[in-house]
């Protein structure tokens, strides 16, 4: 396997792992522990549970796919600055999850808010997006220092 192929697999795998991990944290923290929202709020309780279950299934598939792709890529330490590549794209993937999920579900489709019914609901939504942007920036800074051009 070429170094370029290893790099691409590490980039894709770590991105998927970051995306899936933030999705899993969203589900566990906001859906289950805090019980602030479900994926689809304007439905019966059974509909909420099913929408959350489908969300958790998708997140689990994403994590499995990311793990398989990383496994295929081999040890990140086999390439120059491979750990920085892995960490950077993991954070970028997690940040992209927050931004995409926040923009689509909270603002575009309006199927739920981070904390619906709260007088400061918009603040929670904006903080969710800000966390995503922060993760993307930190991931970009980490991966920027690898000195490698990325074409996936």
N, C-alpha and C positions, 0 to 999 in steps of 0.2 A: 504494500500500500504506500502511495506517495505521501510526502509531507503535506502537500496541498489537500489531498483527500482527508488525511487525519484532521487537519485544521477545520475543514468544512464540517466533518462529522462532530467535532467538539463544539463548534459554533452552533450547529443545529440542535444537537443534543442538550447542550447547556441552556440554550434559549427555551426549548420545550420544558426542561426541568424547572426553570425559573417561572415560566408562564403557568405551569401546572401547580407548582408549590404555592404561588400567590393565590391561585384559584382555590386550592385546598384550604389555605388559611382563611380566605374570605368565607368559604362554606362553613368551616368549623367555628370560626369566631362570630361572624355576623348572623349566620343562619341558625346554628345550633346552640352555642354557648350563650350569646347575648339575646338571641331570638328577636333581633331587630327587624329582619325581613326574610322573605323567601324570594326565589327568582321571580315568580309571578304572584303578586299580592292580591289582585282583584279576582279571586276565585275561591272555591271552597277550601277548607283545611286539607282535604284529601288532594285537591289540585296543587296546593302549595307544596305538600310533601312529595308529590310526583315530580313537580318541576325542580325541586331541590335534588331529588334522586337522580334525575336525568343530568343535572348540572354536575353532581358528584361523579357520575359515571364518565362523563366527558373529561373531567379533570383527571380521573384515574387513568383513562386511556392515554391522555397527554403525558402523564408521568411515566407510564410504562413505555410509551414510544420514545420519550426522551432518554430513559435509562438504556433502552436497546441501542439507540443511535450512539450514545456515549460509550457503551460497551464495544460497539463495532469500531469506534475511533481509537480505542486503546488508551493507554495511560497518557494523560496530558503532559506529564513530565518528560515524555519522549520527544517533545518538540520544544523549541525555544519559546519561553514565556507562555507555555501552555496553561499553567495555573491562572495566570492573569486573563488569558483568553476565556477560560471556563468561568471564572468568577464574574468577569465583565458581562458576558452574554447571559449568564444566569440572572444577574440584576436587571439587565435590559429586558429580558423575557418577562420577569416579574413586574417590572414597571409598565411594560406594554399591556399586560393583563389588566392592571388597574385603570390605565387610560382608556383602553378599548371598552372594557366592561362598564366603566363609569360613563363614558360618552354615549355608548349605545343604550344600555339599560336604564341609566338614571336620567339622561337628558333627551336622547332621540326617541326611544320607544316609551320611556316613562313607565316601565313595568314595575319598578320599585325605586325607592330612595335608600340611602345607607341607613337612615333612621327615620322612617316615615312617621308623620304625626308630631314630630318634635318641632317646636317653634324655630329652631335653628337648623332645620333639615338641609337647607342649601349649604350651610357651613360644613356639615358632615360630608356632603357630596363634593364640595370643593377641596376639602382636606384629603379625601380619598384620591382625587385627581392629582393633587399636589404631591402626595406620597409616591404615586406612580411616576410623575415627572422627576422627582428627586432620585428614585431608583434608577431611572434611565440615565440621568446625568452622571451619577456615581459609576454606573456600569460603563458608560462611554469613557469616562476619565480612566478607569482601570484598563479597559481594552485599548484605548488610544496609545498607551505607553508600551504596546507590544511591538510597534514598528512594522506591522504587517498590514498589507492592503487586504480587504475582505471582499470577496466576490462569491456569494453563495448562489 
